[in-house]
Amino acid sequence: MRNTNQIKSNHYLNSEPPNRNRNRMGTETKSNSYTGQISTSGGNPKVMKDSLSLVRQTVNQQTLSQSNQVQNQLNSHSNSNSYPKPSESENKNENENEDEHNTRDIRAKQEDKSRKEAIVPFVPIFVEEADVIQGAKELLKVIRPTWDLSHVEFKSFTDGITNKLVGCFHKEISKLSDENGGSYLPIKTQGLSPVQSEDPVIIEKDDDEYTDDRAVDDGSPVQYSDNVVLVRIYGNKTDLLIDRKAETQNFLLLHRYGLAPSLYATFKNGLVYEYVPGTTLNTDSVLCPEIWPLVARRMAEMHRKVRKHGDSSATKPMPMIWKKTQSFLDLVPERFSDAEKHKRVKETFLPIGRLREEFNKLYEYLEALDSPIVFSHNDLLLGNVIYTQSLNTVNFIDYEYADYNFQAFDIGNHFAEMCGVDEVDYSRYPKREFQLQWLRVYLEEYLQRSHIQNDEVELLYVQVNQFALASHIFWTVWSLLQAEHSTIDFDYVGYAFLRYNEYLARKVEFLSLTAAKNNK
């Protein structure tokens, strides 16, 4: 997640405007996303007396459903054995029918599995931002009832810039402190400089207690540890900006593909999920030759594999960059409530219709490039990439904006984010030679072949850099919205100018790019 408060949204030219009778961000609050009674009392977090039974009831229902399925399969098998032996011709017809039946069976089982995996226990707890450790303890009483809380160490990973993240480590207290007696667990960077992130971060240890080093080559998720959970508490009012229900669905979807950690539970204002050890990338480590190919392949794997349940290749999804940008433009005020901010933005960005026109023209051009529409992360800044050296892997975190989008946008946005967020330096934008190497590795994974022609790399190079322009406009609009609504101490207006000025500086250069024809 960005080290600032965020928003994001999509649309097609000449399409109908967003339905203004709904929440125009297309978001739902967490209280509307789940059934069940919710405690809204203030003070310390309150766990309703039946919360544990709710979780156990969910588990029991899953078990009962699985038992019924097994029984049905047994009955079906028993009935099939009672039929008389068919003739050869009957066998042929029956085999054809059986093939069709098996196909339907497999689809039904996949759908049933998908539905079961989508069931995540909801714990009716509201965690106060001022007392997140106590909130984490109350959650553990429900989701980890066998844990002795006196043997759990709590570590806050962030300063709560947007979300607050607490690591809960179940271990004997005597083993928790290091030799220096101060820090929780030693941060072992192996030459990398960890940066603060909004999500699972930065811990690699000398022992193996919290890491399962077994390599997984079949695409199934790596199980890191049963003795650590992460509790993420959403920032104040971020549900107004982000579709938390969609985020949860994205979490589950990507986990099924082995591309996200396990989601253990949700609560009224947050998530509980699996701990992933590693270091977040920075502007130096993202260029390391042992790391960037992992990022390129991981992104290609996501683009190649992930499909939302029920989606058909015949239906072209609406790209995220259109929908969200249009939604955000709708929400930018013509007059900012802060007079000083309004004075700063009015000449460049107001009326907002000028920025909308600029984006619409760019989008019309980019759409004609025919970049494939794939399931994308859409916010792959450096703090959202976790490198685990012991496993030689990277994981992506923060799925708030994951959705179908143009392939080239996801890559171009990542390239733009290589310049940093807190301290942005656009001289760090990756040079052509590096990009071509990165894109070749990406295409090898995405296309599943080792021989990638130069013109394929060149074409993607052009598309990626031109879509990077859309990334700049998108985050410009996002920053303007944040400037109006966020209470975080961050110069969003300054960041809006930073992104928009880079867009203007690169516009002619990038739109002039053409793909060289070279099949070597």
C-alpha positions as CSV (number, residue, x, y, z in Angstrom):
1,M,0.0,0.0,0.0
2,R,1.2,3.5,-0.7
3,N,2.8,5.3,2.2
4,T,0.0,7.7,1.9
5,N,-3.8,7.4,2.0
6,Q,-5.2,6.1,-1.3
7,I,-8.1,5.8,-3.7
8,K,-8.5,4.3,-7.2
9,S,-11.2,3.4,-10.3
10,N,-12.3,2.6,-14.5
11,H,-14.5,3.3,-17.8
12,Y,-14.7,3.2,-21.7
13,L,-15.1,6.2,-23.9
14,N,-18.7,6.9,-24.8
15,S,-19.9,4.5,-22.0
16,E,-22.6,5.4,-19.6
17,P,-21.4,7.5,-16.6
18,P,-21.3,5.8,-13.2
19,N,-24.6,5.3,-11.5
20,R,-24.8,8.3,-9.1
21,N,-27.5,6.6,-7.0
22,R,-24.9,4.2,-5.7
23,N,-21.7,4.9,-3.9
24,R,-19.9,6.6,-6.8
25,M,-16.6,4.9,-5.8
26,G,-18.3,1.6,-6.3
27,T,-17.4,0.7,-2.8
28,E,-19.2,-1.0,0.1
29,T,-18.5,-0.6,3.7
30,K,-17.3,-3.7,5.6
31,S,-20.6,-3.7,7.6
32,N,-22.5,-4.2,4.4
33,S,-20.2,-6.9,3.1
34,Y,-20.9,-9.5,5.8
35,T,-24.0,-10.7,7.6
36,G,-24.2,-10.9,11.4
37,Q,-24.4,-8.5,14.3
38,I,-21.7,-5.9,14.7
39,S,-20.5,-4.2,17.9
40,T,-20.0,-0.5,17.4
41,S,-19.3,0.5,21.0
42,G,-16.3,2.7,21.6
43,G,-13.4,2.1,23.9
44,N,-11.5,-1.1,23.8
45,P,-12.5,-3.6,21.2
46,K,-15.5,-5.7,22.2
47,V,-15.9,-9.3,21.1
48,M,-19.6,-10.3,21.1
49,K,-20.2,-13.4,23.2
50,D,-21.3,-15.5,20.2
51,S,-18.4,-14.6,17.9
52,L,-16.4,-17.8,18.5
53,S,-19.6,-19.8,17.8
54,L,-20.0,-17.9,14.6
55,V,-16.6,-18.9,13.4
56,R,-17.0,-22.5,14.6
57,Q,-20.4,-22.6,12.9
58,T,-18.8,-21.7,9.6
59,V,-16.2,-24.4,10.0
60,N,-18.9,-27.0,10.9
61,Q,-20.9,-26.0,7.9
62,Q,-17.9,-26.5,5.7
63,T,-17.3,-29.9,7.3
64,L,-20.9,-31.0,6.9
65,S,-21.0,-29.9,3.3
66,Q,-17.9,-31.9,2.6
67,S,-19.3,-34.9,4.4
68,N,-22.5,-34.7,2.4
69,Q,-20.6,-34.5,-0.8
70,V,-18.6,-37.6,0.1
71,Q,-21.8,-39.4,0.9
72,N,-23.4,-38.4,-2.4
73,Q,-20.3,-39.6,-4.2
74,L,-20.5,-43.0,-2.4
75,N,-24.2,-43.4,-3.2
76,S,-23.6,-42.6,-6.8
77,H,-20.7,-45.1,-7.0
78,S,-22.9,-47.8,-5.3
79,N,-25.7,-47.2,-7.8
80,S,-23.4,-47.3,-10.8
81,N,-22.2,-50.8,-9.7
82,S,-25.8,-52.2,-9.6
83,Y,-26.3,-51.8,-13.4
84,P,-26.1,-54.9,-15.6
85,K,-23.1,-55.2,-17.9
86,P,-23.9,-53.3,-21.2
87,S,-23.3,-54.4,-24.7
88,E,-20.3,-53.1,-26.7
89,S,-22.4,-50.5,-28.6
90,E,-24.1,-49.5,-25.4
91,N,-20.6,-49.2,-23.9
92,K,-19.6,-46.7,-26.6
93,N,-22.6,-44.5,-26.1
94,E,-22.3,-44.8,-22.4
95,N,-18.7,-43.8,-22.5
96,E,-19.5,-40.7,-24.5
97,N,-22.2,-39.9,-22.1
98,E,-19.9,-40.6,-19.2
99,D,-17.2,-38.3,-20.7
100,E,-19.8,-35.5,-20.9
101,H,-21.0,-36.3,-17.4
102,N,-17.4,-36.3,-16.0
103,T,-16.8,-32.9,-17.6
104,R,-19.9,-31.6,-15.9
105,D,-18.8,-33.3,-12.7
106,I,-15.4,-31.6,-12.8
107,R,-16.9,-28.2,-13.5
108,A,-19.3,-28.7,-10.6
109,K,-16.6,-29.7,-8.3
110,Q,-14.4,-26.8,-9.3
111,E,-17.4,-24.4,-8.7
112,D,-18.1,-26.1,-5.4
113,K,-14.5,-25.8,-4.3
114,S,-14.4,-22.2,-5.3
115,R,-17.5,-21.5,-3.2
116,K,-16.0,-23.3,-0.2
117,E,-12.8,-21.4,-0.5
118,A,-14.7,-18.1,-0.6
119,I,-16.0,-18.7,2.9
120,V,-13.8,-16.7,5.3
121,P,-14.8,-16.4,8.9
122,F,-16.0,-13.0,9.9
123,V,-15.3,-12.0,13.5
124,P,-17.6,-9.2,14.8
125,I,-15.0,-7.0,16.3
126,F,-14.1,-3.4,15.8
127,V,-10.5,-2.6,16.6
128,E,-9.8,0.9,17.9
129,E,-6.8,2.5,16.1
130,A,-5.6,3.8,19.5
131,D,-5.4,0.3,21.0
132,V,-4.5,-2.1,18.2
133,I,-2.6,-4.6,20.4
134,Q,-5.6,-5.1,22.6
135,G,-7.7,-5.6,19.5
136,A,-5.3,-8.2,18.1
137,K,-5.5,-10.1,21.4
138,E,-9.3,-10.1,21.2
139,L,-9.1,-11.5,17.6
140,L,-6.7,-14.2,18.6
141,K,-9.1,-15.4,21.3
142,V,-11.5,-16.2,18.5
143,I,-9.3,-17.3,15.6
144,R,-6.5,-18.9,17.7
145,P,-8.3,-20.1,20.8
146,T,-5.6,-22.6,21.7
147,W,-2.9,-19.9,21.9
148,D,-1.7,-18.8,25.3
149,L,-1.6,-15.0,25.0
150,S,1.2,-14.8,27.5
151,H,3.4,-16.6,24.9
152,V,2.4,-14.2,22.1
153,E,4.7,-11.3,21.2
154,F,3.1,-8.4,19.3
155,K,5.0,-6.3,16.8
156,S,3.7,-3.2,15.1
157,F,5.2,-3.0,11.6
158,T,4.1,0.5,10.6
159,D,3.4,3.9,12.0
160,G,-0.2,3.7,10.7
161,I,0.2,6.0,7.7
162,T,-2.8,4.4,6.1
163,N,-3.4,1.0,7.6
164,K,-1.9,-0.4,10.8
165,L,-0.3,-3.8,10.8
166,V,0.4,-6.0,13.8
167,G,2.4,-9.2,13.8
168,C,1.3,-11.8,16.4
169,F,4.1,-14.3,17.1
170,H,3.3,-17.4,19.2
171,K,6.5,-18.3,20.9
172,E,8.1,-18.7,24.3
173,I,8.9,-15.3,25.7
174,S,12.5,-16.2,26.5
175,K,13.1,-16.9,22.8
176,L,11.6,-13.6,21.6
177,S,14.3,-11.1,22.4
178,D,17.6,-10.8,20.6
179,E,21.0,-10.4,22.2
180,N,20.7,-6.6,22.1
181,G,17.6,-6.8,24.2
182,G,15.7,-4.0,22.4
183,S,14.4,-5.0,19.0
184,Y,11.9,-7.7,18.4
185,L,13.5,-9.9,15.8
186,P,16.6,-9.0,13.9
187,I,16.0,-7.5,10.5
188,K,18.4,-9.3,8.3
189,T,18.7,-7.4,5.0
190,Q,21.6,-9.2,3.3
191,G,22.6,-5.8,1.8
192,L,19.1,-4.6,1.1
193,S,17.7,-1.6,2.9
194,P,14.2,-2.3,4.2
195,V,11.7,0.5,3.7
196,Q,8.5,0.9,5.7
197,S,5.5,-0.8,4.1
198,E,1.8,-1.0,4.9
199,D,1.8,-4.8,4.8
200,P,3.8,-8.0,5.7
201,V,7.4,-6.9,5.8
202,I,10.7,-7.3,6.5
203,I,11.6,-10.1,8.8
204,E,14.1,-12.8,7.9
205,K,15.7,-14.7,10.8
206,D,18.5,-17.1,11.4
207,D,16.2,-19.9,12.6
208,D,13.5,-21.6,10.6
209,E,10.8,-21.5,13.1
210,Y,8.6,-19.1,11.2
211,T,9.5,-20.2,7.7
212,D,8.8,-23.4,5.8
213,D,11.6,-23.6,3.3
214,R,10.1,-26.3,1.2
215,A,10.0,-25.3,-2.4
216,V,6.7,-25.4,-4.1
217,D,6.8,-25.9,-7.9
218,D,3.1,-26.9,-8.5
219,G,1.7,-23.4,-8.0
220,S,0.2,-24.1,-4.6
221,P,0.8,-21.5,-1.9
222,V,3.8,-21.8,0.4
223,Q,2.7,-22.2,4.0
224,Y,5.1,-20.0,5.9
225,S,4.1,-20.6,9.5
226,D,1.1,-21.5,11.7
227,N,2.6,-19.7,14.6
228,V,2.4,-16.2,13.2
229,V,-0.6,-14.2,12.0
230,L,-0.8,-10.6,10.7
231,V,-3.6,-8.3,11.8
232,R,-4.3,-5.4,9.5
233,I,-6.5,-2.5,10.7
234,Y,-7.9,-0.3,8.0
235,G,-7.1,3.4,8.3
236,N,-9.9,5.8,9.3
237,K,-12.6,6.2,6.6
238,T,-10.6,4.3,3.9
239,D,-13.7,2.2,3.3
240,L,-15.2,5.3,1.6
241,L,-12.3,5.1,-0.9
242,I,-11.6,1.4,-1.4
243,D,-13.9,-1.5,-2.1
244,R,-13.0,-3.7,0.8
245,K,-15.3,-6.5,-0.3
246,A,-13.5,-6.6,-3.7
247,E,-10.1,-6.6,-1.8
248,T,-11.2,-9.7,0.1
249,Q,-12.3,-11.4,-3.0
250,N,-9.0,-10.6,-4.7
251,F,-7.1,-12.0,-1.7
252,L,-9.0,-15.3,-2.0
253,L,-8.7,-15.4,-5.8
254,L,-5.0,-14.8,-5.8
255,H,-4.5,-17.3,-3.0
256,R,-6.2,-20.0,-5.0
257,Y,-3.6,-19.4,-7.7
258,G,-0.7,-19.5,-5.2
259,L,-0.1,-15.8,-5.6
260,A,-1.2,-14.5,-2.2
261,P,-0.9,-15.7,1.4
262,S,-3.8,-17.3,3.3
263,L,-6.6,-15.1,4.5
264,Y,-7.6,-16.4,8.0
265,A,-10.5,-14.1,8.9
266,T,-12.0,-10.6,8.4
267,F,-13.3,-8.3,11.1
268,K,-15.3,-5.1,11.0
269,N,-12.3,-2.9,10.1
270,G,-9.6,-5.2,8.9
271,L,-8.1,-8.5,7.9
272,V,-6.2,-11.4,9.6
273,Y,-3.8,-13.2,7.3
274,E,-0.7,-15.2,6.8
275,Y,2.7,-13.8,7.6
276,V,5.2,-13.7,4.7
277,P,8.8,-13.2,5.7
278,G,11.1,-11.0,3.6
279,T,12.2,-7.5,2.8
280,T,10.3,-4.9,0.9
281,L,12.1,-3.6,-2.2
282,N,13.7,-0.1,-2.5
283,T,15.1,1.9,-5.4
284,D,18.3,0.0,-5.3
285,S,17.2,-3.6,-4.7
286,V,14.6,-3.4,-7.4
287,L,17.4,-3.3,-9.9
288,C,19.4,-6.2,-8.4
289,P,20.0,-8.9,-11.0
290,E,18.9,-11.6,-8.6
291,I,15.6,-9.9,-7.8
292,W,14.1,-8.1,-10.8
293,P,13.7,-11.3,-12.9
294,L,11.7,-12.7,-10.0
295,V,9.4,-9.7,-10.1
296,A,9.1,-9.9,-13.9
297,R,8.2,-13.6,-13.8
298,R,5.8,-13.2,-10.9
299,M,3.9,-10.5,-12.7
300,A,3.8,-12.5,-15.9
301,E,2.5,-15.5,-13.9
302,M,-0.4,-13.4,-12.5
303,H,-1.2,-12.0,-15.9
304,R,-1.1,-15.4,-17.6
305,K,-3.0,-17.5,-15.0
306,V,-5.5,-15.5,-13.0
307,R,-9.1,-15.4,-14.1
308,K,-12.1,-14.5,-11.9
309,H,-14.6,-17.3,-11.3
310,G,-17.2,-17.4,-14.0
311,D,-15.4,-15.0,-16.4
312,S,-15.6,-16.0,-20.1
313,S,-12.9,-15.2,-22.6
314,A,-15.6,-14.2,-24.9
315,T,-16.5,-11.2,-22.7
316,K,-13.9,-8.4,-22.7
317,P,-13.6,-7.0,-19.2
318,M,-13.7,-3.3,-18.7
319,P,-10.2,-2.1,-17.9
320,M,-9.6,-0.7,-14.4
321,I,-7.7,2.3,-15.6
322,W,-10.8,3.7,-17.3
323,K,-13.4,2.9,-14.6
324,K,-11.4,4.2,-11.7
325,T,-10.0,7.3,-13.3
326,Q,-13.5,8.4,-14.4
327,S,-14.9,7.7,-10.9
328,F,-12.1,9.7,-9.3
329,L,-12.6,12.6,-11.7
330,D,-16.3,12.6,-10.8
331,L,-15.3,13.0,-7.1
332,V,-12.7,15.8,-7.4
333,P,-14.3,19.0,-6.1
334,E,-14.4,22.1,-8.2
335,R,-13.6,24.0,-5.0
336,F,-11.4,22.5,-2.4
337,S,-12.5,23.0,1.2
338,D,-9.1,24.2,2.2
339,A,-8.5,27.6,0.7
340,E,-4.8,27.2,0.5
341,K,-5.0,23.9,-1.4
342,H,-7.6,25.4,-3.7
343,K,-5.3,28.2,-4.5
344,R,-2.5,25.8,-5.4
345,V,-4.5,23.5,-7.6
346,K,-7.0,25.8,-9.4
347,E,-4.8,27.1,-12.2
348,T,-3.4,23.7,-13.2
349,F,-6.2,21.3,-12.5
350,L,-9.5,23.2,-12.3
351,P,-12.0,23.0,-13.8
352,I,-11.5,19.3,-13.6
353,G,-13.0,18.9,-17.0
354,R,-9.7,19.9,-18.5
355,L,-7.9,17.0,-16.9
356,R,-10.7,14.6,-17.9
357,E,-10.3,15.7,-21.5
358,E,-6.6,15.1,-21.3
359,F,-7.1,11.6,-20.0
360,N,-9.8,10.7,-22.4
361,K,-7.7,11.7,-25.4
362,L,-4.8,9.7,-24.0
363,Y,-7.0,6.7,-23.3
364,E,-8.4,6.7,-26.8
365,Y,-4.8,6.5,-28.1
366,L,-3.8,3.8,-25.7
367,E,-6.8,1.6,-26.3
368,A,-5.9,1.4,-29.9
369,L,-2.6,-0.2,-29.0
370,D,-4.4,-3.5,-28.3
371,S,-2.5,-4.3,-25.2
372,P,-4.0,-7.6,-23.7
373,I,-6.4,-7.1,-20.9
374,V,-5.2,-9.3,-18.0
375,F,-5.8,-9.6,-14.2
376,S,-3.4,-7.0,-12.9
377,H,-2.1,-5.8,-9.5
378,N,-2.3,-2.1,-10.6
379,D,-0.3,-0.8,-7.7
380,L,3.1,-2.5,-7.7
381,L,5.1,0.2,-5.9
382,L,8.3,-1.0,-4.3
383,G,6.7,-1.4,-0.8
384,N,4.2,-3.9,-2.3
385,V,6.9,-6.4,-3.4
386,I,8.3,-8.7,-0.7
387,Y,11.6,-10.5,-1.4
388,T,12.3,-13.7,0.6
389,Q,16.0,-14.5,0.0
390,S,15.9,-18.0,1.7
391,L,13.3,-19.1,-0.9
392,N,14.5,-17.0,-3.7
393,T,11.0,-15.7,-4.3
394,V,9.0,-12.5,-4.4
395,N,5.4,-12.0,-3.3
396,F,3.1,-9.1,-4.1
397,I,0.9,-7.7,-1.4
398,D,-1.9,-5.1,-1.1
399,Y,-4.7,-6.1,-3.5
400,E,-7.0,-3.1,-3.1
401,Y,-6.7,-2.1,-6.8
402,A,-6.2,-5.5,-8.4
403,D,-8.6,-6.0,-11.3
404,Y,-8.6,-6.6,-15.0
405,N,-6.5,-4.0,-16.8
406,F,-4.2,-3.5,-19.8
407,Q,-1.1,-5.6,-19.5
408,A,1.2,-2.7,-20.4
409,F,-0.3,-0.5,-17.6
410,D,0.7,-2.8,-14.9
411,I,4.3,-3.0,-16.1
412,G,4.5,0.7,-16.9
413,N,3.1,1.6,-13.5
414,H,5.8,-0.6,-11.9
415,F,8.5,1.0,-13.9
416,A,7.3,4.5,-12.8
417,E,7.2,3.3,-9.2
418,M,10.9,2.3,-9.4
419,C,11.5,6.1,-8.9
420,G,10.2,5.9,-5.3
421,V,7.2,7.4,-3.5
422,D,8.4,9.2,-0.4
423,E,11.4,10.6,-2.2
424,V,10.7,10.5,-5.9
425,D,13.6,10.8,-8.3
426,Y,12.5,10.4,-11.9
427,S,16.1,10.2,-13.1
428,R,15.7,6.6,-11.7
429,Y,13.2,5.7,-14.4
430,P,14.6,2.5,-15.9
431,K,16.7,3.0,-19.0
432,R,15.8,1.3,-22.3
433,E,18.5,-1.4,-22.0
434,F,17.2,-2.5,-18.5
435,Q,13.6,-2.4,-19.7
436,L,14.3,-4.6,-22.7
437,Q,16.0,-7.2,-20.5
438,W,13.1,-7.1,-18.0
439,L,10.5,-7.4,-20.7
440,R,12.2,-10.3,-22.3
441,V,12.1,-12.3,-19.0
442,Y,8.5,-11.3,-18.6
443,L,7.5,-12.5,-22.1
444,E,9.3,-15.8,-21.6
445,E,7.0,-16.5,-18.6
446,Y,3.9,-14.9,-20.1
447,L,4.2,-16.7,-23.5
448,Q,5.7,-19.9,-22.0
449,R,8.5,-20.1,-24.5
450,S,12.2,-19.4,-24.3
451,H,12.7,-17.9,-27.8
452,I,11.3,-14.4,-27.7
453,Q,11.8,-12.3,-30.9
454,N,13.2,-8.9,-30.6
455,D,10.2,-7.3,-32.3
456,E,7.9,-8.8,-29.6
457,V,10.1,-7.1,-26.9
458,E,10.2,-3.8,-28.8
459,L,6.4,-3.8,-29.2
460,L,5.9,-4.3,-25.5
461,Y,8.5,-1.7,-24.7
462,V,6.6,0.9,-26.7
463,Q,3.2,0.0,-25.1
464,V,4.6,-0.1,-21.6
465,N,6.2,3.4,-21.8
466,Q,3.1,4.9,-23.3
467,F,0.9,3.4,-20.7
468,A,3.2,4.8,-18.0
469,L,1.7,8.1,-19.0
470,A,-1.7,6.9,-18.0
471,S,-0.2,5.8,-14.6
472,H,0.9,9.4,-14.0
473,I,-2.5,10.9,-14.7
474,F,-4.2,8.2,-12.6
475,W,-2.1,9.0,-9.6
476,T,-2.5,12.7,-10.2
477,V,-6.2,12.4,-9.9
478,W,-5.9,10.1,-6.9
479,S,-3.7,12.7,-5.2
480,L,-6.2,15.5,-5.8
481,L,-8.9,13.4,-4.1
482,Q,-6.6,12.6,-1.2
483,A,-5.8,16.3,-0.8
484,E,-9.5,17.0,-0.2
485,H,-10.4,14.0,2.0
486,S,-7.4,12.6,3.7
487,T,-6.4,13.6,7.3
488,I,-2.9,12.2,6.9
489,D,0.0,14.7,7.1
490,F,1.2,14.4,3.6
491,D,1.5,16.9,0.8
492,Y,-0.9,15.3,-1.7
493,V,-1.1,18.5,-3.8
494,G,2.7,18.5,-4.1
495,Y,2.5,14.8,-5.2
496,A,-0.2,15.6,-7.7
497,F,2.1,18.2,-9.3
498,L,5.0,15.8,-9.2
499,R,3.1,13.1,-11.2
500,Y,1.5,15.5,-13.6
501,N,4.7,17.4,-14.4
502,E,6.4,14.1,-15.2
503,Y,3.5,13.2,-17.5
504,L,3.9,16.5,-19.3
505,A,7.7,16.0,-19.5
506,R,7.5,12.5,-20.9
507,K,4.3,12.9,-23.1
508,V,5.9,13.8,-26.4
509,E,8.9,11.5,-25.9
510,F,6.8,8.4,-25.1
511,L,4.0,9.0,-27.6
512,S,6.7,9.3,-30.3
513,L,8.0,5.8,-29.7
514,T,7.6,3.2,-32.4
515,A,8.4,-0.4,-32.4
516,A,11.5,-1.4,-34.4
517,K,11.1,-4.4,-36.7
518,N,13.8,-6.9,-35.9
519,N,13.3,-10.6,-35.6
520,K,16.7,-11.6,-34.3
